[in-house]
């Protein structure tokens, strides 16, 4: 865990200001995901990541997204979209249609 005393303010896109620890970088992007997709973040190592569905989608297309970070390969995060199996069965299965997923990764 980084030492909070070493935090410094950095200016991000659109005037958002947040804490940073010297040496870390922030990357972001949008990926079109159908089920599972490995995304190259451009970082050497990923220490944290998050993702959200960008658009409203039809029911049964993709209802939520998860992220595996770090993935097996350095600098890669794995995005996964999920949907319910069927009406009255919310057991998750891989999303079957393309979904725009916004992601953010922090690393070196």
CNS distance restraints for C-alpha pairs under 8 A (distance, minus, plus):
assign (resid   2 and name CA) (resid   6 and name CA) 7.62 0.50 0.50
assign (resid   2 and name CA) (resid  21 and name CA) 7.10 0.50 0.50
assign (resid   3 and name CA) (resid   7 and name CA) 7.39 0.50 0.50
assign (resid   6 and name CA) (resid  21 and name CA) 6.23 0.50 0.50
assign (resid   6 and name CA) (resid  22 and name CA) 7.60 0.50 0.50
assign (resid   7 and name CA) (resid  19 and name CA) 5.63 0.50 0.50
assign (resid   7 and name CA) (resid  20 and name CA) 5.30 0.50 0.50
assign (resid   7 and name CA) (resid  21 and name CA) 5.15 0.50 0.50
assign (resid   7 and name CA) (resid  22 and name CA) 7.64 0.50 0.50
assign (resid   8 and name CA) (resid  19 and name CA) 5.57 0.50 0.50
assign (resid   8 and name CA) (resid  20 and name CA) 5.37 0.50 0.50
assign (resid   8 and name CA) (resid  21 and name CA) 6.56 0.50 0.50
assign (resid   8 and name CA) (resid  22 and name CA) 7.81 0.50 0.50
assign (resid   9 and name CA) (resid  17 and name CA) 6.42 0.50 0.50
assign (resid   9 and name CA) (resid  18 and name CA) 5.66 0.50 0.50
assign (resid   9 and name CA) (resid  19 and name CA) 4.96 0.50 0.50
assign (resid   9 and name CA) (resid  20 and name CA) 6.17 0.50 0.50
assign (resid  10 and name CA) (resid  17 and name CA) 5.77 0.50 0.50
assign (resid  10 and name CA) (resid  18 and name CA) 5.94 0.50 0.50
assign (resid  10 and name CA) (resid  19 and name CA) 6.45 0.50 0.50
assign (resid  10 and name CA) (resid  20 and name CA) 6.41 0.50 0.50
assign (resid  11 and name CA) (resid  15 and name CA) 6.16 0.50 0.50
assign (resid  11 and name CA) (resid  16 and name CA) 6.11 0.50 0.50
assign (resid  11 and name CA) (resid  17 and name CA) 4.84 0.50 0.50
assign (resid  11 and name CA) (resid  18 and name CA) 7.04 0.50 0.50
assign (resid  12 and name CA) (resid  16 and name CA) 5.24 0.50 0.50
assign (resid  12 and name CA) (resid  17 and name CA) 5.92 0.50 0.50
assign (resid  12 and name CA) (resid  18 and name CA) 7.62 0.50 0.50
assign (resid  20 and name CA) (resid  24 and name CA) 7.14 0.50 0.50
assign (resid  23 and name CA) (resid 108 and name CA) 6.61 0.50 0.50
assign (resid  24 and name CA) (resid 106 and name CA) 6.65 0.50 0.50
assign (resid  24 and name CA) (resid 107 and name CA) 5.30 0.50 0.50
assign (resid  24 and name CA) (resid 108 and name CA) 5.11 0.50 0.50
assign (resid  25 and name CA) (resid  43 and name CA) 7.76 0.50 0.50
assign (resid  25 and name CA) (resid 106 and name CA) 5.64 0.50 0.50
assign (resid  25 and name CA) (resid 107 and name CA) 5.45 0.50 0.50
assign (resid  25 and name CA) (resid 108 and name CA) 5.72 0.50 0.50
assign (resid  26 and name CA) (resid 104 and name CA) 7.12 0.50 0.50
assign (resid  26 and name CA) (resid 105 and name CA) 5.80 0.50 0.50
assign (resid  26 and name CA) (resid 106 and name CA) 4.63 0.50 0.50
assign (resid  26 and name CA) (resid 107 and name CA) 6.74 0.50 0.50
assign (resid  27 and name CA) (resid  41 and name CA) 6.51 0.50 0.50
assign (resid  27 and name CA) (resid  42 and name CA) 7.49 0.50 0.50
assign (resid  27 and name CA) (resid  43 and name CA) 7.74 0.50 0.50
assign (resid  27 and name CA) (resid 104 and name CA) 5.79 0.50 0.50
assign (resid  27 and name CA) (resid 105 and name CA) 5.29 0.50 0.50
assign (resid  27 and name CA) (resid 106 and name CA) 6.47 0.50 0.50
assign (resid  28 and name CA) (resid  41 and name CA) 7.40 0.50 0.50
assign (resid  28 and name CA) (resid 102 and name CA) 7.48 0.50 0.50
assign (resid  28 and name CA) (resid 103 and name CA) 5.51 0.50 0.50
assign (resid  28 and name CA) (resid 104 and name CA) 4.25 0.50 0.50
assign (resid  28 and name CA) (resid 105 and name CA) 6.15 0.50 0.50
assign (resid  29 and name CA) (resid 102 and name CA) 5.81 0.50 0.50
assign (resid  29 and name CA) (resid 103 and name CA) 5.53 0.50 0.50
assign (resid  29 and name CA) (resid 104 and name CA) 6.73 0.50 0.50
assign (resid  30 and name CA) (resid 100 and name CA) 6.43 0.50 0.50
assign (resid  30 and name CA) (resid 101 and name CA) 5.45 0.50 0.50
assign (resid  30 and name CA) (resid 102 and name CA) 4.38 0.50 0.50
assign (resid  30 and name CA) (resid 103 and name CA) 6.20 0.50 0.50
assign (resid  31 and name CA) (resid  39 and name CA) 7.63 0.50 0.50
assign (resid  31 and name CA) (resid 100 and name CA) 5.71 0.50 0.50
assign (resid  31 and name CA) (resid 101 and name CA) 5.29 0.50 0.50
assign (resid  31 and name CA) (resid 102 and name CA) 6.54 0.50 0.50
assign (resid  31 and name CA) (resid 103 and name CA) 7.80 0.50 0.50
assign (resid  32 and name CA) (resid  98 and name CA) 5.98 0.50 0.50
assign (resid  32 and name CA) (resid  99 and name CA) 5.44 0.50 0.50
assign (resid  32 and name CA) (resid 100 and name CA) 4.63 0.50 0.50
assign (resid  32 and name CA) (resid 101 and name CA) 6.24 0.50 0.50
assign (resid  33 and name CA) (resid  37 and name CA) 5.81 0.50 0.50
assign (resid  33 and name CA) (resid  79 and name CA) 7.23 0.50 0.50
assign (resid  33 and name CA) (resid  80 and name CA) 7.22 0.50 0.50
assign (resid  33 and name CA) (resid  81 and name CA) 6.94 0.50 0.50
assign (resid  33 and name CA) (resid  98 and name CA) 5.31 0.50 0.50
assign (resid  33 and name CA) (resid  99 and name CA) 5.23 0.50 0.50
assign (resid  33 and name CA) (resid 100 and name CA) 6.34 0.50 0.50
assign (resid  33 and name CA) (resid 101 and name CA) 6.74 0.50 0.50
assign (resid  34 and name CA) (resid  80 and name CA) 7.85 0.50 0.50
assign (resid  34 and name CA) (resid  81 and name CA) 6.83 0.50 0.50
assign (resid  34 and name CA) (resid  94 and name CA) 7.94 0.50 0.50
assign (resid  34 and name CA) (resid  95 and name CA) 5.97 0.50 0.50
assign (resid  34 and name CA) (resid  96 and name CA) 5.95 0.50 0.50
assign (resid  34 and name CA) (resid  97 and name CA) 5.38 0.50 0.50
assign (resid  34 and name CA) (resid  98 and name CA) 4.46 0.50 0.50
assign (resid  34 and name CA) (resid  99 and name CA) 6.34 0.50 0.50
assign (resid  35 and name CA) (resid  80 and name CA) 5.51 0.50 0.50
assign (resid  35 and name CA) (resid  81 and name CA) 5.08 0.50 0.50
assign (resid  35 and name CA) (resid  82 and name CA) 6.85 0.50 0.50
assign (resid  35 and name CA) (resid  94 and name CA) 4.76 0.50 0.50
assign (resid  35 and name CA) (resid  95 and name CA) 4.60 0.50 0.50
assign (resid  35 and name CA) (resid  96 and name CA) 6.12 0.50 0.50
assign (resid  35 and name CA) (resid  97 and name CA) 7.56 0.50 0.50
assign (resid  35 and name CA) (resid  98 and name CA) 7.84 0.50 0.50
assign (resid  36 and name CA) (resid  78 and name CA) 6.92 0.50 0.50
assign (resid  36 and name CA) (resid  79 and name CA) 5.67 0.50 0.50
assign (resid  36 and name CA) (resid  80 and name CA) 4.42 0.50 0.50
assign (resid  36 and name CA) (resid  81 and name CA) 6.54 0.50 0.50
assign (resid  36 and name CA) (resid  94 and name CA) 7.53 0.50 0.50
assign (resid  37 and name CA) (resid  78 and name CA) 5.67 0.50 0.50
assign (resid  37 and name CA) (resid  79 and name CA) 5.27 0.50 0.50
assign (resid  37 and name CA) (resid  80 and name CA) 6.56 0.50 0.50
assign (resid  38 and name CA) (resid  76 and name CA) 6.33 0.50 0.50
assign (resid  38 and name CA) (resid  77 and name CA) 5.75 0.50 0.50
assign (resid  38 and name CA) (resid  78 and name CA) 4.38 0.50 0.50
assign (resid  38 and name CA) (resid  79 and name CA) 6.27 0.50 0.50
assign (resid  39 and name CA) (resid  76 and name CA) 5.46 0.50 0.50
assign (resid  39 and name CA) (resid  77 and name CA) 5.38 0.50 0.50
assign (resid  39 and name CA) (resid  78 and name CA) 6.16 0.50 0.50
assign (resid  39 and name CA) (resid  79 and name CA) 7.31 0.50 0.50
assign (resid  40 and name CA) (resid  75 and name CA) 5.98 0.50 0.50
assign (resid  40 and name CA) (resid  76 and name CA) 4.61 0.50 0.50
assign (resid  40 and name CA) (resid  77 and name CA) 6.71 0.50 0.50
assign (resid  41 and name CA) (resid  75 and name CA) 5.67 0.50 0.50
assign (resid  41 and name CA) (resid  76 and name CA) 5.84 0.50 0.50
assign (resid  41 and name CA) (resid  77 and name CA) 7.09 0.50 0.50
assign (resid  41 and name CA) (resid 105 and name CA) 6.90 0.50 0.50
assign (resid  42 and name CA) (resid  75 and name CA) 6.19 0.50 0.50
assign (resid  42 and name CA) (resid  76 and name CA) 7.99 0.50 0.50
assign (resid  43 and name CA) (resid  74 and name CA) 7.94 0.50 0.50
assign (resid  43 and name CA) (resid  75 and name CA) 4.84 0.50 0.50
assign (resid  43 and name CA) (resid  76 and name CA) 7.96 0.50 0.50
assign (resid  43 and name CA) (resid 107 and name CA) 6.16 0.50 0.50
assign (resid  43 and name CA) (resid 108 and name CA) 5.70 0.50 0.50
assign (resid  44 and name CA) (resid  74 and name CA) 6.08 0.50 0.50
assign (resid  44 and name CA) (resid  75 and name CA) 4.91 0.50 0.50
assign (resid  44 and name CA) (resid 107 and name CA) 7.27 0.50 0.50
assign (resid  44 and name CA) (resid 108 and name CA) 5.60 0.50 0.50
assign (resid  45 and name CA) (resid  70 and name CA) 7.63 0.50 0.50
assign (resid  45 and name CA) (resid  74 and name CA) 5.33 0.50 0.50
assign (resid  45 and name CA) (resid  75 and name CA) 4.76 0.50 0.50
assign (resid  45 and name CA) (resid 107 and name CA) 5.42 0.50 0.50
assign (resid  45 and name CA) (resid 108 and name CA) 5.44 0.50 0.50
assign (resid  46 and name CA) (resid  69 and name CA) 6.72 0.50 0.50
assign (resid  46 and name CA) (resid  70 and name CA) 5.62 0.50 0.50
assign (resid  46 and name CA) (resid  74 and name CA) 7.16 0.50 0.50
assign (resid  46 and name CA) (resid  75 and name CA) 5.60 0.50 0.50
assign (resid  46 and name CA) (resid  76 and name CA) 7.41 0.50 0.50
assign (resid  46 and name CA) (resid  77 and name CA) 7.79 0.50 0.50
assign (resid  46 and name CA) (resid 105 and name CA) 6.53 0.50 0.50
assign (resid  46 and name CA) (resid 106 and name CA) 5.82 0.50 0.50
assign (resid  46 and name CA) (resid 107 and name CA) 4.36 0.50 0.50
assign (resid  46 and name CA) (resid 108 and name CA) 6.82 0.50 0.50
assign (resid  47 and name CA) (resid  69 and name CA) 7.44 0.50 0.50
assign (resid  47 and name CA) (resid  70 and name CA) 6.90 0.50 0.50
assign (resid  47 and name CA) (resid 105 and name CA) 7.66 0.50 0.50
assign (resid  47 and name CA) (resid 106 and name CA) 5.83 0.50 0.50
assign (resid  47 and name CA) (resid 107 and name CA) 5.01 0.50 0.50
assign (resid  48 and name CA) (resid  69 and name CA) 6.67 0.50 0.50
assign (resid  48 and name CA) (resid  70 and name CA) 7.64 0.50 0.50
assign (resid  48 and name CA) (resid 105 and name CA) 5.81 0.50 0.50
assign (resid  48 and name CA) (resid 106 and name CA) 5.23 0.50 0.50
assign (resid  48 and name CA) (resid 107 and name CA) 6.86 0.50 0.50
assign (resid  49 and name CA) (resid  67 and name CA) 7.42 0.50 0.50
assign (resid  49 and name CA) (resid  69 and name CA) 6.29 0.50 0.50
assign (resid  49 and name CA) (resid  77 and name CA) 7.82 0.50 0.50
assign (resid  49 and name CA) (resid 103 and name CA) 7.21 0.50 0.50
assign (resid  49 and name CA) (resid 104 and name CA) 5.50 0.50 0.50
assign (resid  49 and name CA) (resid 105 and name CA) 4.21 0.50 0.50
assign (resid  49 and name CA) (resid 106 and name CA) 6.19 0.50 0.50
assign (resid  50 and name CA) (resid  67 and name CA) 6.57 0.50 0.50
assign (resid  50 and name CA) (resid 103 and name CA) 5.71 0.50 0.50
assign (resid  50 and name CA) (resid 104 and name CA) 5.50 0.50 0.50
assign (resid  50 and name CA) (resid 105 and name CA) 6.69 0.50 0.50
assign (resid  51 and name CA) (resid  65 and name CA) 6.90 0.50 0.50
assign (resid  51 and name CA) (resid  66 and name CA) 6.92 0.50 0.50
assign (resid  51 and name CA) (resid  67 and name CA) 6.54 0.50 0.50
assign (resid  51 and name CA) (resid  79 and name CA) 7.71 0.50 0.50
assign (resid  51 and name CA) (resid 101 and name CA) 6.53 0.50 0.50
assign (resid  51 and name CA) (resid 102 and name CA) 5.52 0.50 0.50
assign (resid  51 and name CA) (resid 103 and name CA) 4.20 0.50 0.50
assign (resid  51 and name CA) (resid 104 and name CA) 6.43 0.50 0.50
assign (resid  52 and name CA) (resid  64 and name CA) 7.72 0.50 0.50
assign (resid  52 and name CA) (resid  65 and name CA) 6.25 0.50 0.50
assign (resid  52 and name CA) (resid 101 and name CA) 5.67 0.50 0.50
assign (resid  52 and name CA) (resid 102 and name CA) 5.44 0.50 0.50
assign (resid  52 and name CA) (resid 103 and name CA) 6.61 0.50 0.50
assign (resid  53 and name CA) (resid  64 and name CA) 6.88 0.50 0.50
assign (resid  53 and name CA) (resid  65 and name CA) 6.51 0.50 0.50
assign (resid  53 and name CA) (resid  99 and name CA) 7.09 0.50 0.50
assign (resid  53 and name CA) (resid 100 and name CA) 6.11 0.50 0.50
assign (resid  53 and name CA) (resid 101 and name CA) 4.61 0.50 0.50
assign (resid  53 and name CA) (resid 102 and name CA) 6.28 0.50 0.50
assign (resid  54 and name CA) (resid  99 and name CA) 7.80 0.50 0.50
assign (resid  54 and name CA) (resid 100 and name CA) 5.43 0.50 0.50
assign (resid  54 and name CA) (resid 101 and name CA) 5.35 0.50 0.50
assign (resid  54 and name CA) (resid 102 and name CA) 5.84 0.50 0.50
assign (resid  55 and name CA) (resid  99 and name CA) 7.59 0.50 0.50
assign (resid  55 and name CA) (resid 100 and name CA) 6.59 0.50 0.50
assign (resid  57 and name CA) (resid  61 and name CA) 6.36 0.50 0.50
assign (resid  57 and name CA) (resid  62 and name CA) 6.63 0.50 0.50
assign (resid  57 and name CA) (resid  63 and name CA) 7.48 0.50 0.50
assign (resid  57 and name CA) (resid  99 and name CA) 7.70 0.50 0.50
assign (resid  58 and name CA) (resid  62 and name CA) 7.59 0.50 0.50
assign (resid  59 and name CA) (resid  63 and name CA) 7.24 0.50 0.50
assign (resid  60 and name CA) (resid  83 and name CA) 5.83 0.50 0.50
assign (resid  60 and name CA) (resid  84 and name CA) 6.50 0.50 0.50
assign (resid  60 and name CA) (resid  86 and name CA) 7.68 0.50 0.50
assign (resid  61 and name CA) (resid  83 and name CA) 6.32 0.50 0.50
assign (resid  61 and name CA) (resid  95 and name CA) 6.02 0.50 0.50
assign (resid  61 and name CA) (resid  96 and name CA) 6.18 0.50 0.50
assign (resid  61 and name CA) (resid  97 and name CA) 5.67 0.50 0.50
assign (resid  62 and name CA) (resid  81 and name CA) 5.96 0.50 0.50
assign (resid  62 and name CA) (resid  82 and name CA) 5.35 0.50 0.50
assign (resid  62 and name CA) (resid  83 and name CA) 4.74 0.50 0.50
assign (resid  62 and name CA) (resid  95 and name CA) 4.97 0.50 0.50
assign (resid  62 and name CA) (resid  96 and name CA) 7.25 0.50 0.50
assign (resid  62 and name CA) (resid  97 and name CA) 7.04 0.50 0.50
assign (resid  62 and name CA) (resid  99 and name CA) 6.96 0.50 0.50
assign (resid  63 and name CA) (resid  81 and name CA) 7.38 0.50 0.50
assign (resid  63 and name CA) (resid  82 and name CA) 5.93 0.50 0.50
assign (resid  63 and name CA) (resid  83 and name CA) 4.98 0.50 0.50
assign (resid  63 and name CA) (resid  84 and name CA) 7.50 0.50 0.50
assign (resid  63 and name CA) (resid  95 and name CA) 7.93 0.50 0.50
assign (resid  64 and name CA) (resid  81 and name CA) 5.89 0.50 0.50
assign (resid  64 and name CA) (resid  82 and name CA) 5.42 0.50 0.50
assign (resid  64 and name CA) (resid  83 and name CA) 6.74 0.50 0.50
assign (resid  65 and name CA) (resid  79 and name CA) 7.10 0.50 0.50
assign (resid  65 and name CA) (resid  80 and name CA) 5.57 0.50 0.50
assign (resid  65 and name CA) (resid  81 and name CA) 4.41 0.50 0.50
assign (resid  65 and name CA) (resid  82 and name CA) 6.04 0.50 0.50
assign (resid  65 and name CA) (resid 101 and name CA) 7.80 0.50 0.50
assign (resid  66 and name CA) (resid  79 and name CA) 6.03 0.50 0.50
assign (resid  66 and name CA) (resid  80 and name CA) 5.21 0.50 0.50
assign (resid  66 and name CA) (resid  81 and name CA) 6.46 0.50 0.50
assign (resid  66 and name CA) (resid  82 and name CA) 7.93 0.50 0.50
assign (resid  67 and name CA) (resid  77 and name CA) 6.81 0.50 0.50
assign (resid  67 and name CA) (resid  78 and name CA) 5.61 0.50 0.50
assign (resid  67 and name CA) (resid  79 and name CA) 4.68 0.50 0.50
assign (resid  67 and name CA) (resid  80 and name CA) 6.15 0.50 0.50
assign (resid  68 and name CA) (resid  77 and name CA) 5.77 0.50 0.50
assign (resid  68 and name CA) (resid  78 and name CA) 4.95 0.50 0.50
assign (resid  68 and name CA) (resid  79 and name CA) 6.54 0.50 0.50
assign (resid  69 and name CA) (resid  76 and name CA) 7.39 0.50 0.50
assign (resid  69 and name CA) (resid  77 and name CA) 4.96 0.50 0.50
assign (resid  69 and name CA) (resid  78 and name CA) 6.66 0.50 0.50
assign (resid  70 and name CA) (resid  74 and name CA) 7.02 0.50 0.50
assign (resid  70 and name CA) (resid  75 and name CA) 7.28 0.50 0.50
assign (resid  70 and name CA) (resid  76 and name CA) 6.52 0.50 0.50
assign (resid  70 and name CA) (resid  77 and name CA) 5.66 0.50 0.50
assign (resid  70 and name CA) (resid  78 and name CA) 7.90 0.50 0.50
assign (resid  71 and name CA) (resid  75 and name CA) 7.81 0.50 0.50
assign (resid  71 and name CA) (resid  76 and name CA) 5.65 0.50 0.50
assign (resid  71 and name CA) (resid  77 and name CA) 5.22 0.50 0.50
assign (resid  71 and name CA) (resid  78 and name CA) 6.08 0.50 0.50
assign (resid  72 and name CA) (resid  76 and name CA) 7.62 0.50 0.50
assign (resid  80 and name CA) (resid  94 and name CA) 7.31 0.50 0.50
assign (resid  80 and name CA) (resid  95 and name CA) 7.89 0.50 0.50
assign (resid  81 and name CA) (resid  94 and name CA) 5.94 0.50 0.50
assign (resid  81 and name CA) (resid  95 and name CA) 5.04 0.50 0.50
assign (resid  81 and name CA) (resid  99 and name CA) 7.69 0.50 0.50
assign (resid  82 and name CA) (resid  92 and name CA) 5.90 0.50 0.50
assign (resid  82 and name CA) (resid  93 and name CA) 5.55 0.50 0.50
assign (resid  82 and name CA) (resid  94 and name CA) 4.59 0.50 0.50
assign (resid  82 and name CA) (resid  95 and name CA) 4.53 0.50 0.50
assign (resid  83 and name CA) (resid  90 and name CA) 7.76 0.50 0.50
assign (resid  83 and name CA) (resid  92 and name CA) 5.51 0.50 0.50
assign (resid  83 and name CA) (resid  93 and name CA) 5.61 0.50 0.50
assign (resid  83 and name CA) (resid  94 and name CA) 6.25 0.50 0.50
assign (resid  83 and name CA) (resid  95 and name CA) 5.32 0.50 0.50
assign (resid  84 and name CA) (resid  89 and name CA) 6.38 0.50 0.50
assign (resid  84 and name CA) (resid  90 and name CA) 4.37 0.50 0.50
assign (resid  84 and name CA) (resid  91 and name CA) 5.56 0.50 0.50
assign (resid  84 and name CA) (resid  92 and name CA) 4.87 0.50 0.50
assign (resid  84 and name CA) (resid  93 and name CA) 6.19 0.50 0.50
assign (resid  85 and name CA) (resid  89 and name CA) 5.70 0.50 0.50
assign (resid  85 and name CA) (resid  90 and name CA) 5.79 0.50 0.50
assign (resid  85 and name CA) (resid  91 and name CA) 5.51 0.50 0.50
assign (resid  85 and name CA) (resid  92 and name CA) 5.85 0.50 0.50
assign (resid  85 and name CA) (resid  93 and name CA) 5.76 0.50 0.50
assign (resid  86 and name CA) (resid  90 and name CA) 6.72 0.50 0.50
